[in-house]
Structure formats: C-alpha cells, structure tokens
C-alpha cells in the first residue's frame, strides 16, 4: 500500500497508509473548533453585497397582514 502525507498549516502533520481512517481525535477537535469559529463570525456579519452584485432590498420592518400565497 502507498502512503499519503497530510498537513494542517503548522498545527499538525500526518503520514498515513492509503485507505486508512484520517479522522484522528485531534483533527476532529480542530475541525469542530474551526467550524464553530466560522459560525460565530458569520452569524453576526452584515449581509453585504459582493462587488458586481445588484443592491439587495432591505428587509421589511413590519409583517404583512395578508395570508401567505399558498
């Protein structure tokens, strides 16, 4: 079997035999931490248009009093 060398920046390096399980407890913790950081930063980020996108309409401030269209 062959081997594959993996690295996650300066945090971790790993050489594994091909067809092996790559999810070590350390890697799982690193991925979970990165995901939670991503969610924390994007949950409070303003909804800004990307360059070239048309302006987005602002959200209505009051709820419509009519029935939904379905």
N, C-alpha and C positions, 0 to 999 in steps of 0.2 A: 504494500500500500504506500501511497505517497503521503506527503506532509504539507501542511499549509501554515504559513506564519501570519498571525494577525497582530495588529497594534491599535490601541485606542489612545491616540496622542501620546503624551508622556506618561499616562496613567497606568497602562498595562500592556504587556506584550505576551503573546501566547503562541506556541507552536503545537499543532495537533495533528494526529493522524487523520487522513481523509476519512469521511463517513463516520466521524465521531460527533459527540454532543458538544456544542460550543458554548452552551449556556451554563457557565460556572456561577456559583453564588455571588462572586464579586461582580461579574458582568451584569447579572440581573439587577443588583443594587445600583450600579452605575446607570443603567438604562432607566430604571424607575426614578432615580434622582433627576436625571435629565428631563424625563417626561413631566414630572411634577413642576420643575422649574419652567418648562415651556408653558404649561397650563397656567401657572401663576402670572407669567408675564403677558400672555396673550389675552387672559380674561379681563385685564384692566386696560388693554391697549385700545386707543381710539380707532374707530373704523375709518381709516383714511384712504382716499382713492390712490391707486398706483398710477404713476406717470403714464399718460396716454388714455387712461380710463375716463369715461364721461363722469361728470359730477353725480354723486348719489343723492337722491332726495332724502330730506331729513325725515325721521320717524314721526308719525303723528303723535301729538301730545294728548289727545283725547280719544277715547274708544268710540267707535261708530255705534249708533243706536239701532241700526237695522240688522235684520237677520243675516247670517252668513249665506253666501251664494250657492250653497249645496243642499 
